[in-house]
Amino acid sequence: MAFQKYTNIITAKFNRWIALGLIFFFAAMTTVYVYNVVKINALLIEIGSLEQQNNDLRFENEVLNTQLNRLQSPDRIIKIAIEKFKMEKPTEPPKQLP
């Protein structure tokens, strides 16, 4: 009888430690989960910001390409050469040297 009483006390203390350990374990796991959720939300916000920046840069690149094509057009270059630099269009084709 005394042995069973002693065993019950040890079992009760052991069960308390197991319960306390499980509480700490689940508290730690909950903390890790919440931390991960916060980090993932921050990363999603950063991804959205980077995607917006990427779209802005693509639009700016398209604008610059359009401007480049306009500035490189032969009609524009010929017009500037004639008006600004007083150049003339040749009437005969260029001569080839032997």
Secondary structure as the mmCIF struct_conf table of DSSP 4:
data_model
#
loop_
_struct_conf.conf_type_id
_struct_conf.id
_struct_conf.beg_label_comp_id
_struct_conf.beg_label_asym_id
_struct_conf.beg_label_seq_id
_struct_conf.end_label_comp_id
_struct_conf.end_label_asym_id
_struct_conf.end_label_seq_id
HELX_RH_AL_P HELX_RH_AL_P1 ALA A 2 LEU A 71
TURN_TY1_P TURN_TY1_P1 GLN A 72 GLN A 72
HELX_RH_AL_P HELX_RH_AL_P2 PRO A 74 GLU A 83
TURN_TY1_P TURN_TY1_P2 LYS A 84 PHE A 85
BEND BEND1 THR A 91 GLU A 92
HELX_LH_PP_P HELX_LH_PP_P1 PRO A 93 LEU A 97
#
